[in-house]
Amino acid sequence: MRDASAYPDASRDVLDISSPPSAPDHEIEIEIAAIDVVDRLRLVDRAHVEMIAASVAESYLHQPIAVATTPAGGNRYILVDGEHRLEAFKLLGRTKIPARIRPLSLQERERHEIHANLIRNELTALDRTIFVGRLADMFAAEHADARNGGDRKSKKWREKNQLANLANWSSFSKEAARRTGLAERSIRRTRELAAGLSPEAVTLIRGTKVADNQAQLQALAALDPADQVKVAREIAEGRAANLAKAKVSAGMVPAGGAVREEDQPLAKLEALLARLSPGQLEAAYRMIQTKVVAAKAPQTKPARAKKGETA
């Protein structure tokens, strides 16, 4: 859940949260034709654009967009934050838009876009997962000891580095929570979900109802990547509305609800997860993690007493 106290003014520029920028902001009206829109992480929602356009037509733009100067200089800019606002101005036929201008690197632009979007309420569960996942990728690139998944080195190496890796991701969760207002637990769970989703499956389900259903996304991430794509394609092409039906239409589960005997426990678990609240899902996730760790732990046999020794 979002911590409102962490963001008393959610409309402010997110880059100002921890410290003032090294260079002052310049808020002016710039030509819309001079703005380049490249490599955006979030798709534009036309209904949201129309809502903003209606608001702007009746009053004005309450929050300027953010743009960065281009490396080549000149009078061209790269959009950092505010694509929906920009599209709303285009819809209204405007030629200029209020903007804050900053000299930012590619990584700074991407980080700004992520932080600015994560503090907003209109994100779908999938959008939030994509943003947190990308933030985690950037963190991992900057911290050699941080890894999203399991490494393939020796067991001894993994045991030695496990605590360091956990500490790294704990640091990531705290910082991401501070910058976005999301709970650390939510950041951790979303990062793990992002690491489990196939990029191709993500592309397929964007814009579907599944994209805003946390339980369905978690069930999708639990499948093998190839199966994720099969299921996602059934949903994207309109042959199924949810994972259960998509498995049937993809031929992964027999029609009529028949499930192989060895798959019945998983089918029951999936049906149960679909009925749980977000809080209950978190509790179930922690419970399953504990059981997985216990199941993977080496089983040691009790030492046999030597002859002549008492137990």
Secondary structure, DSSP 8 states (H G I E B T S, - for coil): ---GGG-TTTTS-GGGTTS--SS--EEEEEEGGGEE--S-SS---HHHHHHHHHHHHHS--SS-EEEEE-TT-TT-EEEEE-HHHHHHHHHTT-SEEEEEEE---HHHHHHHHHHHHHT-S---HHHHHHHHHHHHHHHHHH-TT--SS---S-HHHHHHHHHHHHHHHHHHHHHHHHHH---HHHHHHHHHHHHHS-HHHHHHHTTSGGGG-HHHHHHHHTS-HHHHHHHHHHHHTTS-SSHHHHHHHTTSS-GGG---GGGHHHHHHHHHHTTS-HHHHHHHHHHHHHHHHHHHS---------TT---
